[in-house]
């Protein structure tokens, strides 16, 4: 009986610890982001601060995405102009890539930050729409 009570206590304490960690992470993200900072979801495997780059995003998009998403690719042609800014943000937030696969597991985390930045900044309704020839 005492063992069962100890087990329940441990489970409750671990649950509370996880909840506290999640809450602290959410609070710290809001505190350090600033009011007018653009919030970008970043994959969890990024070890250091990465400043998103359009140039790198375009390079990585061509290198890793165009083989399947070119004009003759099996994934259908995809360019930044294939979606609006909101549609790209929604697609990355859902983290669904192909047949249940996830962006966050299919791609290197740092490269994905740059690719997201490039696609969103050059979406169909952006100030600088681009096709990524």
N, C-alpha and C positions, 0 to 999 in steps of 0.2 A: 504494500500500500504506500509506504514511504517513497519507494523508488518511482512509482507512478506519479506521485505528487511532485517529486524532484524533476521528472521529465516534463511535466506540464509547466512547471516554473521556468525551466530552461527554454522551452518553446515560446512561452510568452515573452521572456526577456529578449530572445533573438528577434522576435517579431517587432518588438518595440525598438530595438536597436536599428533594424532595417528601416522602419518608418522614420526614425529620427534622422538617419543618414540621407534618405530621400528628401525629406523636408529641408535639411541643411543645404543640400546640393541645389535644390530649387531656389531657395532664398539667396544663396551666394551667386547664382547665375543672374538673378534679377538685380541684385545689389551692384555687381560689377559691370553689368551690361550698360548701364546708363539709360536715361529716358529716351534719347533719340538714337540709340545704337540699333542697328538692324540685327535682329535675332536670327541666327543660322544654326540649325541643328547639325552638330558635328558627330561623326562616328566616334564610338567610345575608345577606339584603339589609338587615337592621336595622342602622342606623348608630349608634344610641345605646341605652343601657340603657332598657328599657321595663318599667315595673312593671305586670303584668297586672291588669286591672280587670274584675270581674263586670258592673258597670254598663255599661262600654264594650263588653264582649263581647256582652251582650244586645242593645245598640243595633246593633252591627255585624252580629250574627246576623240580626236582624229586617230590617236594611237590605239585606244582601247574600245571605242564604241562603233566607229565607222565600219569595221569589218562585218558586223551584223546589221548595223543601221544605216548603211550606205544605200544608194539607189537600187542596187541589185542584192542587197543583204536579205537574209531570211527573217530578220526581225522587223523588216519594213523600214523605209527611210525615215530617219528622225534628225531634225536639225533644231537649233534653239527656237526657230520660228514655228515649230510644230505645235507649240503650246503657248499660252499666255503666262505671265509671271505667276499668277495664282495657281494655274494648273501645274506648273513645274513645282511650286512650293508644296502643293498637295501631293503630287506624285512622290517627292522625296520624303515627305512626312509619313506617308503610308509605308514607305520602305519596301515596295514591291517592285521587282524588276521583271523577271520572266518566269512564268509557270511556277509561282510560289517562291522563287529565289528572291533574295533581298539585295538591294544596292550595297548595304553595309557589309555584306559577306562576300559579294561578287567582286568588289573593287578594293584596292588599297585605300585606306582611310584618308591619307593626305591627298591623293589624286582625286578622290571623290569630292573633297572640299572645293578643289579648283574647278572640277567639272560642273558641280552645282552652281557655283558662282558664275561661270561662263554661260550656262544655259539660262539662268534666271535673268542675268544682265542683258542678254541678247534675245529675249523672248519676243514673240510677235507684237506685243503691246509695249515693249520697252522703248527707250529713247534711241537705242541703236540696234534694231533688229538685224540678225545676221544668219546666213544659211550654213556657214562652216564648210564651204566647198570642198 
